[in-house]
Amino acid sequence: MMAAATAGQRGRSVVLIDHYKELGEKIRISGGGRCNFTNLHATHRDFLSRNPDFCRSAFARFTPRDFIALVEKHGIAYHEKTLGQLFCDDSAKQVIELLKKECDDGSVTWMRPCGVTDVVKTDEGFEIGTEEGAVHVASLIVASGGLTVPKIGATPFAYKLAEQFGLAVVPPKPALVPLAMDEPWLKIYGELSGLSLDVEITCGGRKFREALLITHRGLSGPAVLQASSYWQMEESRDPLHVNLLPGTDARAFLATHRQSPLNLATLVAHRWPARFAQAWCTEHDATLPITQLPERKVQELATLLGDWKLQPSGTLGYNKAEVTLGGVDTKGLSSKTMEARTVPGLFFIGEAVDVTGHLGGFNFQWAWASGHAAGEAA
C-alpha cells in the first residue's frame, strides 16, 4: 500500500493485487491491536542482513519522522511506549485506513481478493496472470512479505518469483520468535510459565536488556525475541548468554553479602520472581545461607549469575514469529530503488527482502521506507 500510494500520487497508473481477503491483516494484529508503526530511533544499524548497509539509502529518504507526519496528517493519536516505540492510542485499523486513503488519493485500482497465477516478462514489462484475468504492467513491485503467520496469508510467492527471474534468495528462517528448550530444562522451569524477569541477553555480539518470559515450551519476552534473530543467523547455534543481574557486578554483590545468614533466593527477591529464584537456586545447589557456602561455590554462582548459558533446542516456527529472516538477496537489488539489477521494472520490498529489523517498530519502518523508495522509482 505504501508503494502503491507513492507511485499513484506521482501520477502513475497503479493496480494493487492482494490474494488475502482482509486488507492489512498483519498490521491489524500487530502491537496487541494498536500497531507499533515505527520507532523514533530507527537507523540502518537496527537491521540484520548480509549487507547491513543496504537499507541506509531508503531510510535516509523516508525517516520515522516522515511516517509520523502521515499519522498526524490523518489525525491519528499515538504515544511512545518504551525505547522509541510508537503505538496508536486507539487501533491498528487506523493505520490500515491511513494507507488505504493514501492509495485512494493516488487513484489506485484494487484487485482483492485476487490470486496471482503466474508472471511473464514481456517487451513492454510484465504480464501478470490472475484469477480475474491477465494484467499488463510496465513495472512490478512485489510486496508479498515472508513466511510469517501463514494462517493470515503468508506464502513463498516473493522467493519463487525472484528465483524465476534468476535472483538469489537467502534461505528464510523465523525471526523475532520464541525459543524452545529441551525436556530436562522444562522439567525444572516449565511450570513457571508466565513468570518474567529483567535480564541482559548476549547473542551474536549484540546485547539486549529487556524482559525474559518463561513459557511452557521455553523462552519468550522482548529480550529473547531480539536475541532469537541473531541465534538463527549463527550456524553453530551457540547458547544464549544471560546476565541475571544486569547492571550489577555479581562478584561484588556476593562479596558484599559473604557473611549473610540469608540464602541467595532471599537476597535476589527484589530482582527475581520468588518461584524462579527458588527453582534456579535449587538447580544450582545454592539453597544454603551465603555464609555457609564454600568460596569455590560462591565464585561459581557469581559466574552463573553473570553468564547463565541457555541452549535452545529450536524455535516455535513461523506461526509464532514476528518476521522472516532472510529473503531476496540484496546483492541483486538497487539500494536506492529496490529494483532488480538484472530485471528492469521488477522491484522487491519489505519483508520479502533480506532485511530484518529488531523488535519495536523497526520492521514497519522498513516497509514504509522500502515501499516509498520503490514507489518513487517504478
VOPAGU-2260 file (C-alpha; in pm, 1 decimal, decimal comma):
REM VOPAGU-2260
SITE   aa  ch    i         X         Y         Z
SITE  MET   A    0       0,0       0,0       0,0
SITE  MET   A    1     285,3     241,6      72,6
SITE  ALA   A    2     444,7     168,1    -265,7
SITE  ALA   A    3     110,2     191,3    -447,1
SITE  ALA   A    4      16,8     521,5    -281,0
SITE  THR   A    5     358,9     673,1    -354,2
SITE  ALA   A    6     352,9     570,3    -720,0
SITE  GLY   A    7     -10,9     670,6    -766,8
SITE  GLN   A    8      37,6    1014,0    -614,7
SITE  ARG   A    9     319,1    1088,0    -858,2
SITE  GLY   A   10      83,8    1019,6   -1148,4
SITE  ARG   A   11     143,7     653,3   -1223,5
SITE  SER   A   12    -149,5     426,5   -1306,6
SITE  VAL   A   13    -140,6     163,9   -1032,2
SITE  VAL   A   14    -322,1    -161,9    -966,4
SITE  LEU   A   15    -277,3    -331,9    -628,7
SITE  ILE   A   16    -332,9    -709,4    -630,8
SITE  ASP   A   17    -377,4    -890,3    -298,5
SITE  HIS   A   18    -474,7   -1255,6    -262,6
SITE  TYR   A   19    -590,1   -1231,9     100,2
SITE  LYS   A   20    -949,8   -1145,8     188,4
SITE  GLU   A   21    -866,1    -899,1     467,7
SITE  LEU   A   22    -678,8    -577,2     397,4
SITE  GLY   A   23    -363,5    -519,1     605,1
SITE  GLU   A   24    -426,8    -813,1     837,7
SITE  LYS   A   25     -68,2    -822,6     962,4
SITE  ILE   A   26     -98,4    -456,0    1057,1
SITE  ARG   A   27    -427,8    -521,2    1235,4
SITE  ILE   A   28    -287,1    -791,3    1464,1
SITE  SER   A   29      38,6    -608,7    1538,8
SITE  GLY   A   30     127,6    -440,8    1865,2
SITE  GLY   A   31    -157,8    -600,6    2056,2
SITE  GLY   A   32    -402,1    -446,7    1808,9
SITE  ARG   A   33    -251,1     -97,9    1832,9
SITE  CYS   A   34      27,9    -128,0    1574,5
SITE  ASN   A   35     381,9     -31,0    1673,4
SITE  PHE   A   36     403,5     164,8    1346,7
SITE  THR   A   37     759,4     298,0    1376,5
SITE  ASN   A   38    1046,7     363,0    1613,4
SITE  LEU   A   39    1184,0     709,8    1681,9
SITE  HIS   A   40    1539,5     576,2    1690,3
SITE  ALA   A   41    1531,1     356,2    1378,4
SITE  THR   A   42    1852,0     352,9    1174,3
SITE  HIS   A   43    2018,7     101,5     942,1
SITE  ARG   A   44    2211,4     -30,5    1244,0
SITE  ASP   A   45    1893,8    -191,6    1380,3
SITE  PHE   A   46    1868,8    -445,8    1099,7
SITE  LEU   A   47    2012,9    -784,7    1012,0
SITE  SER   A   48    2114,9    -850,2     652,0
SITE  ARG   A   49    2404,4    -997,7     461,5
SITE  ASN   A   50    2455,9    -636,9     354,4
SITE  PRO   A   51    2397,1    -430,4     671,8
SITE  ASP   A   52    2427,7    -102,8     477,5
SITE  PHE   A   53    2161,0    -189,8     219,9
SITE  CYS   A   54    1873,4     -15,2     398,7
SITE  ARG   A   55    2071,7     303,7     468,0
SITE  SER   A   56    1962,6     483,1     148,6
SITE  ALA   A   57    1590,7     412,9     183,8
SITE  PHE   A   58    1592,8     519,5     549,2
SITE  ALA   A   59    1769,2     844,1     466,7
SITE  ARG   A   60    1490,8     934,8     222,9
SITE  PHE   A   61    1192,5     820,7     430,9
SITE  THR   A   62    1250,9     850,9     803,0
SITE  PRO   A   63    1035,2     773,4    1108,2
SITE  ARG   A   64     950,4    1143,3    1115,9
SITE  ASP   A   65     807,4    1115,3     762,3
SITE  PHE   A   66     567,7     840,6     865,3
SITE  ILE   A   67     477,8    1025,7    1184,4
SITE  ALA   A   68     383,9    1321,0     962,6
SITE  LEU   A   69     140,6    1092,5     777,4
SITE  VAL   A   70      -4,8     970,5    1106,8
SITE  GLU   A   71     -56,4    1328,5    1222,5
SITE  LYS   A   72    -197,7    1431,3     883,9
SITE  HIS   A   73    -468,8    1169,4     928,6
SITE  GLY   A   74    -541,1    1277,8    1285,3
SITE  ILE   A   75    -431,3     953,8    1449,2
SITE  ALA   A   76    -345,6     990,0    1818,0
SITE  TYR   A   77     -35,6     798,5    1923,7
SITE  HIS   A   78     204,2     752,4    2213,1
SITE  GLU   A   79     556,0     636,0    2285,6
SITE  LYS   A   80     558,6     320,2    2491,1
SITE  THR   A   81     926,4     240,8    2559,2
SITE  LEU   A   82    1256,6     271,6    2375,5
SITE  GLY   A   83    1114,0     491,8    2099,4
SITE  GLN   A   84     827,7     254,9    2011,6
SITE  LEU   A   85     523,4     444,7    1879,3
SITE  PHE   A   86     173,0     296,3    1901,7
SITE  CYS   A   87    -173,8     412,6    1804,4
SITE  ASP   A   88    -375,6     525,3    2105,3
SITE  ASP   A   89    -682,8     357,9    1963,9
SITE  SER   A   90    -649,2      87,8    1698,9
SITE  ALA   A   91    -415,0     -56,4    1437,1
SITE  LYS   A   92    -708,2     -29,6    1196,4
SITE  GLN   A   93    -634,5     343,2    1180,7
SITE  VAL   A   94    -301,9     271,9    1010,2
SITE  ILE   A   95    -475,2      47,5     758,1
SITE  GLU   A   96    -727,1     322,8     687,2
SITE  LEU   A   97    -442,3     574,6     654,0
SITE  LEU   A   98    -273,7     361,8     387,8
SITE  LYS   A   99    -599,8     292,9     206,7
SITE  LYS   A  100    -682,7     664,9     199,0
SITE  GLU   A  101    -334,0     743,5      65,4
SITE  CYS   A  102    -389,1     481,9    -207,1
SITE  ASP   A  103    -728,7     629,8    -289,5
SITE  ASP   A  104    -566,0     974,2    -314,6
SITE  GLY   A  105    -334,0     820,2    -575,0
SITE  SER   A  106    -629,3     668,9    -766,6
SITE  VAL   A  107    -502,7     315,5    -703,6
SITE  THR   A  108    -716,8      37,4    -853,4
SITE  TRP   A  109    -780,6    -257,1    -622,8
SITE  MET   A  110    -795,7    -626,5    -714,9
SITE  ARG   A  111    -866,7    -813,4    -393,8
SITE  PRO   A  112    -904,4   -1083,4    -301,9
SITE  CYS   A  113    -738,2   -1199,0    -620,9
SITE  GLY   A  114    -468,9   -1464,6    -655,3
SITE  VAL   A  115    -174,0   -1438,3    -894,5
SITE  THR   A  116    -115,7   -1749,7   -1105,0
SITE  ASP   A  117     198,0   -1653,6   -1299,5
SITE  VAL   A  118     421,4   -1366,3   -1407,5
SITE  VAL   A  119     578,8   -1342,0   -1754,0
SITE  LYS   A  120     832,3   -1086,5   -1879,9
SITE  THR   A  121     720,9    -905,0   -2194,5
SITE  ASP   A  122     876,0    -642,6   -2421,1
SITE  GLU   A  123     660,2    -377,2   -2252,9
SITE  GLY   A  124     710,6    -500,3   -1897,0
SITE  PHE   A  125     520,0    -790,3   -1739,5
SITE  GLU   A  126     205,4    -992,0   -1789,8
SITE  ILE   A  127      52,9   -1093,8   -1457,1
SITE  GLY   A  128    -186,2   -1385,0   -1470,7
SITE  THR   A  129    -456,8   -1353,7   -1207,1
SITE  GLU   A  130    -782,4   -1523,1   -1110,0
SITE  GLU   A  131    -959,8   -1230,6   -1278,2
SITE  GLY   A  132    -759,2   -1237,3   -1599,2
SITE  ALA   A  133    -427,7   -1103,1   -1726,9
SITE  VAL   A  134    -290,3    -765,1   -1620,0
SITE  HIS   A  135     -20,7    -592,5   -1826,5
SITE  VAL   A  136     216,2    -354,3   -1647,1
SITE  ALA   A  137     538,2    -166,0   -1716,1
SITE  SER   A  138     669,7    -219,3   -1361,4
SITE  LEU   A  139     601,0    -479,3   -1093,2
SITE  ILE   A  140     657,1    -423,4    -720,2
SITE  VAL   A  141     649,7    -742,4    -512,0
SITE  ALA   A  142     541,0    -669,5    -154,0
SITE  SER   A  143     409,9   -1011,2     -56,1
SITE  GLY   A  144     614,5   -1045,5     263,5
SITE  GLY   A  145     779,5   -1355,1     404,4
SITE  LEU   A  146     658,1   -1679,4     561,1
SITE  THR   A  147     548,2   -1538,8     895,8
SITE  VAL   A  148     197,8   -1630,5    1020,3
SITE  PRO   A  149      79,0   -1845,7     728,4
SITE  LYS   A  150    -275,3   -1855,1     869,5
SITE  ILE   A  151    -321,7   -1493,6     756,5
SITE  GLY   A  152    -195,8   -1548,8     405,1
SITE  ALA   A  153     184,8   -1566,2     414,7
SITE  THR   A  154     331,9   -1754,2     116,3
SITE  PRO   A  155     674,2   -1801,3     -50,2
SITE  PHE   A  156     548,2   -1611,4    -357,1
SITE  ALA   A  157     826,3   -1348,1    -349,3
SITE  TYR   A  158    1103,4   -1606,3    -321,6
SITE  LYS   A  159     968,1   -1819,8    -605,1
SITE  LEU   A  160     929,2   -1517,4    -830,4
SITE  ALA   A  161    1280,0   -1395,6    -750,7
SITE  GLU   A  162    1423,4   -1736,2    -835,9
SITE  GLN   A  163    1215,9   -1747,9   -1155,4
SITE  PHE   A  164    1397,4   -1433,2   -1269,4
SITE  GLY   A  165    1740,8   -1554,0   -1161,3
SITE  LEU   A  166    1771,2   -1363,8    -833,0
SITE  ALA   A  167    1932,1   -1530,1    -531,8
SITE  VAL   A  168    1733,7   -1585,9    -212,1
SITE  VAL   A  169    1891,4   -1601,5     132,8
SITE  PRO   A  170    1727,2   -1907,6     297,2
SITE  PRO   A  171    1437,1   -1780,9     510,5
SITE  LYS   A  172    1401,5   -1857,1     881,5
SITE  PRO   A  173    1155,5   -1745,6    1150,1
SITE  ALA   A  174    1285,4   -1444,1    1344,9
SITE  LEU   A  175    1176,7   -1243,6    1648,9
SITE  VAL   A  176    1044,9   -1579,6    1757,2
SITE  PRO   A  177    1005,3   -1764,0    2090,2
SITE  LEU   A  178    1266,8   -2032,1    2152,0
SITE  ALA   A  179    1206,4   -2391,5    2257,2
SITE  MET   A  180    1402,1   -2558,1    2536,6
SITE  ASP   A  181    1464,7   -2929,2    2589,2
SITE  GLU   A  182    1272,9   -3154,0    2828,4
SITE  PRO   A  183    1529,0   -3153,1    3116,1
SITE  TRP   A  184    1514,9   -2773,1    3127,1
SITE  LEU   A  185    1136,0   -2769,1    3104,1
SITE  LYS   A  186    1107,5   -3012,9    3393,9
SITE  ILE   A  187    1273,2   -2750,4    3613,2
SITE  TYR   A  188    1132,6   -2427,4    3469,7
SITE  GLY   A  189     832,0   -2517,2    3252,1
SITE  GLU   A  190     590,6   -2500,0    3545,2
SITE  LEU   A  191     695,6   -2135,4    3594,2
SITE  SER   A  192     521,4   -2040,8    3266,9
SITE  GLY   A  193     415,1   -1676,6    3273,4
SITE  LEU   A  194     695,3   -1552,8    3500,0
SITE  SER   A  195     927,1   -1284,3    3363,2
SITE  LEU   A  196    1244,0   -1115,0    3483,0
SITE  ASP   A  197    1470,5    -833,1    3371,9
SITE  VAL   A  198    1782,7    -972,9    3206,8
SITE  GLU   A  199    2053,3    -886,0    2959,6
SITE  ILE   A  200    2097,5   -1142,5    2681,7
SITE  THR   A  201    2404,7   -1157,3    2460,2
SITE  CYS   A  202    2392,0   -1336,3    2125,7
SITE  GLY   A  203    2583,0   -1283,7    1803,0
SITE  GLY   A  204    2778,8    -996,8    1952,5
SITE  ARG   A  205    2464,5    -795,7    2041,7
SITE  LYS   A  206    2322,8    -731,5    2388,3
SITE  PHE   A  207    1957,0    -681,6    2470,1
SITE  ARG   A  208    1833,4    -575,4    2811,9
SITE  GLU   A  209    1461,5    -635,0    2842,5
SITE  ALA   A  210    1227,2    -894,6    2987,0
SITE  LEU   A  211    1274,8   -1270,6    2956,8
SITE  LEU   A  212     946,5   -1462,2    2976,7
SITE  ILE   A  213     930,4   -1829,5    3069,8
SITE  THR   A  214     670,9   -2029,7    2875,1
SITE  HIS   A  215     552,0   -2390,0    2892,3
SITE  ARG   A  216     765,0   -2459,4    2583,8
SITE  GLY   A  217    1071,1   -2248,6    2658,0
SITE  LEU   A  218    1160,2   -1880,4    2633,5
SITE  SER   A  219     993,4   -1565,7    2506,9
SITE  GLY   A  220     972,4   -1198,0    2600,3
SITE  PRO   A  221    1134,7    -899,7    2426,4
SITE  ALA   A  222    1495,4    -987,7    2517,0
SITE  VAL   A  223    1455,2   -1343,3    2384,8
SITE  LEU   A  224    1276,2   -1235,9    2067,3
SITE  GLN   A  225    1554,7    -988,3    1992,7
SITE  ALA   A  226    1825,4   -1246,5    2055,2
SITE  SER   A  227    1643,1   -1512,1    1851,4
SITE  SER   A  228    1716,4   -1337,0    1522,5
SITE  TYR   A  229    2089,4   -1342,4    1592,3
SITE  TRP   A  230    2070,5   -1700,6    1719,4
SITE  GLN   A  231    1903,6   -1800,3    1391,5
SITE  MET   A  232    2183,9   -1638,2    1192,3
SITE  GLU   A  233    2454,2   -1841,9    1365,3
SITE  GLU   A  234    2535,1   -2172,9    1200,3
SITE  SER   A  235    2675,6   -2305,8    1528,4
SITE  ARG   A  236    2361,4   -2215,4    1728,0
SITE  ASP   A  237    2568,8   -2136,4    2036,2
SITE  PRO   A  238    2397,9   -2092,0    2375,4
SITE  LEU   A  239    2241,1   -1762,3    2476,9
SITE  HIS   A  240    2440,9   -1580,8    2744,8
SITE  VAL   A  241    2201,4   -1445,3    3007,8
SITE  ASN   A  242    2304,8   -1192,5    3271,3
SITE  LEU   A  243    2056,2   -1244,6    3554,8
SITE  LEU   A  244    2169,3    -933,6    3743,5
SITE  PRO   A  245    2205,4    -669,2    3470,5
SITE  GLY   A  246    2367,4    -351,0    3593,4
SITE  THR   A  247    2513,8    -531,2    3894,4
SITE  ASP   A  248    2860,3    -681,8    3941,1
SITE  ALA   A  249    2767,1   -1032,4    4056,8
SITE  ARG   A  250    3102,7   -1094,4    4226,8
SITE  ALA   A  251    3087,3    -768,5    4417,9
SITE  PHE   A  252    2723,3    -838,5    4509,2
SITE  LEU   A  253    2807,1   -1177,5    4658,9
SITE  ALA   A  254    3120,1   -1043,4    4827,7
SITE  THR   A  255    2909,7    -778,4    4999,0
SITE  HIS   A  256    2680,1   -1048,6    5136,7
SITE  ARG   A  257    2951,4   -1307,3    5202,8
SITE  GLN   A  258    2871,8   -1324,8    5575,6
SITE  SER   A  259    2495,5   -1305,5    5530,3
SITE  PRO   A  260    2275,1   -1561,8    5708,2
SITE  LEU   A  261    2033,1   -1530,3    5414,9
SITE  ASN   A  262    2035,1   -1759,3    5113,4
SITE  LEU   A  263    2070,4   -1639,0    4754,1
SITE  ALA   A  264    1698,5   -1671,9    4675,0
SITE  THR   A  265    1619,0   -1427,9    4954,3
SITE  LEU   A  266    1896,2   -1187,3    4855,2
SITE  VAL   A  267    1765,5   -1157,0    4497,9
SITE  ALA   A  268    1397,0   -1148,5    4595,2
SITE  HIS   A  269    1370,4    -785,6    4480,9
SITE  ARG   A  270    1509,8    -877,5    4135,8
SITE  TRP   A  271    1354,8   -1216,5    4055,2
SITE  PRO   A  272    1010,5   -1374,2    4099,1
SITE  ALA   A  273    1024,2   -1588,6    4412,7
SITE  ARG   A  274     935,1   -1912,9    4234,9
SITE  PHE   A  275    1206,9   -1861,3    3975,4
SITE  ALA   A  276    1460,8   -1780,4    4246,7
SITE  GLN   A  277    1374,3   -2099,4    4431,2
SITE  ALA   A  278    1395,7   -2314,8    4116,8
SITE  TRP   A  279    1721,9   -2159,2    3997,9
SITE  CYS   A  280    1891,4   -2184,7    4336,7
SITE  THR   A  281    1778,1   -2544,8    4379,5
SITE  GLU   A  282    1911,7   -2639,0    4035,0
SITE  HIS   A  283    2247,4   -2481,4    4115,3
SITE  ASP   A  284    2275,1   -2618,0    4468,8
SITE  ALA   A  285    2257,2   -2273,4    4626,3
SITE  THR   A  286    1993,2   -2313,0    4896,3
SITE  LEU   A  287    2220,2   -2274,0    5199,4
SITE  PRO   A  288    2287,7   -1933,2    5357,1
SITE  ILE   A  289    2565,0   -1749,7    5173,3
SITE  THR   A  290    2789,0   -1760,2    5478,6
SITE  GLN   A  291    2777,7   -2142,9    5476,7
SITE  LEU   A  292    2878,9   -2181,2    5112,4
SITE  PRO   A  293    3244,3   -2261,4    5033,0
SITE  GLU   A  294    3433,4   -1989,5    4848,8
SITE  ARG   A  295    3458,5   -2201,2    4534,2
SITE  LYS   A  296    3079,2   -2229,7    4524,2
SITE  VAL   A  297    3035,0   -1855,9    4573,2
SITE  GLN   A  298    3265,4   -1785,8    4277,2
SITE  GLU   A  299    3081,7   -2043,5    4066,8
SITE  LEU   A  300    2749,5   -1871,8    4146,6
SITE  ALA   A  301    2894,8   -1531,2    4060,0
SITE  THR   A  302    2990,2   -1665,2    3717,1
SITE  LEU   A  303    2646,6   -1820,2    3663,8
SITE  LEU   A  304    2462,6   -1505,1    3769,4
SITE  GLY   A  305    2651,0   -1301,4    3511,0
SITE  ASP   A  306    2654,0   -1568,6    3241,2
SITE  TRP   A  307    2374,8   -1826,1    3265,2
SITE  LYS   A  308    2411,8   -2023,3    2943,6
SITE  LEU   A  309    2087,1   -2139,4    2786,1
SITE  GLN   A  310    2088,2   -2372,4    2486,4
SITE  PRO   A  311    1763,4   -2356,4    2287,6
SITE  SER   A  312    1657,2   -2668,6    2102,7
SITE  GLY   A  313    1491,0   -2469,4    1825,3
SITE  THR   A  314    1222,8   -2207,7    1760,8
SITE  LEU   A  315     844,0   -2218,5    1774,9
SITE  GLY   A  316     828,7   -2157,8    1399,4
SITE  TYR   A  317     660,9   -1917,2    1160,2
SITE  ASN   A  318     321,7   -1925,3    1332,7
SITE  LYS   A  319     474,8   -1763,2    1641,1
SITE  ALA   A  320     737,9   -1546,9    1466,5
SITE  GLU   A  321     705,1   -1172,1    1420,3
SITE  VAL   A  322     905,7   -1161,3    1095,6
SITE  THR   A  323    1104,1   -1368,5     847,4
SITE  LEU   A  324    1484,2   -1363,0     846,6
SITE  GLY   A  325    1643,1   -1383,5     500,5
SITE  GLY   A  326    1467,6   -1329,3     170,3
SITE  VAL   A  327    1558,3   -1188,0    -170,7
SITE  ASP   A  328    1933,6   -1128,1    -165,9
SITE  THR   A  329    2014,0    -757,3    -158,3
SITE  LYS   A  330    2309,7    -814,8    -391,9
SITE  GLY   A  331    2059,6    -835,4    -674,5
SITE  LEU   A  332    1872,1    -514,8    -583,9
SITE  SER   A  333    1938,3    -142,3    -603,2
SITE  SER   A  334    1953,0       1,8    -251,7
SITE  LYS   A  335    1812,5     330,2    -383,4
SITE  THR   A  336    1511,4     198,1    -573,0
SITE  MET   A  337    1468,7    -171,0    -471,4
SITE  GLU   A  338    1476,0    -261,0    -842,8
SITE  ALA   A  339    1630,6    -589,9    -955,8
SITE  ARG   A  340    1962,7    -511,6   -1122,8
SITE  THR   A  341    1917,4    -772,9   -1396,5
SITE  VAL   A  342    1540,6    -738,8   -1449,6
SITE  PRO   A  343    1437,9    -379,1   -1527,8
SITE  GLY   A  344    1098,4    -292,3   -1384,6
SITE  LEU   A  345    1094,3    -564,8   -1117,6
SITE  PHE   A  346    1108,4    -447,0    -754,9
SITE  PHE   A  347    1109,9    -628,7    -419,1
SITE  ILE   A  348    1034,8    -452,0     -90,4
SITE  GLY   A  349     962,9    -504,5     277,8
SITE  GLU   A  350     982,3    -842,3     446,8
SITE  ALA   A  351    1035,7   -1018,1     112,0
SITE  VAL   A  352    1390,5    -878,5     111,8
SITE  ASP   A  353    1687,6    -993,7     322,7
SITE  VAL   A  354    1644,9    -705,2     568,5
SITE  THR   A  355    1513,4    -790,9     915,8
SITE  GLY   A  356    1467,2    -537,9    1192,0
SITE  HIS   A  357    1481,4    -552,6    1567,6
SITE  LEU   A  358    1163,1    -571,2    1772,5
SITE  GLY   A  359     987,2    -240,7    1831,2
SITE  GLY   A  360     853,4     -83,3    1509,6
SITE  PHE   A  361    1166,6    -124,9    1300,2
SITE  ASN   A  362    1017,9    -370,1    1052,1
SITE  PHE   A  363     721,0    -146,1     982,9
SITE  GLN   A  364     958,6     143,9     922,5
SITE  TRP   A  365    1145,3     -74,3     670,6
SITE  ALA   A  366     811,9    -148,3     499,6
SITE  TRP   A  367     734,1     223,0     471,8
SITE  ALA   A  368    1084,8     324,0     362,3
SITE  SER   A  369    1137,1      48,3     105,5
SITE  GLY   A  370     781,3      91,1     -25,2
SITE  HIS   A  371     835,3     463,2     -66,9
SITE  ALA   A  372    1168,3     405,0    -246,0
SITE  ALA   A  373    1013,0     163,0    -495,1
SITE  GLY   A  374     701,2     378,4    -539,6
SITE  GLU   A  375     918,6     677,0    -631,8
SITE  ALA   A  376    1104,4     474,9    -897,8
SITE  ALA   A  377     854,6     229,5   -1050,1
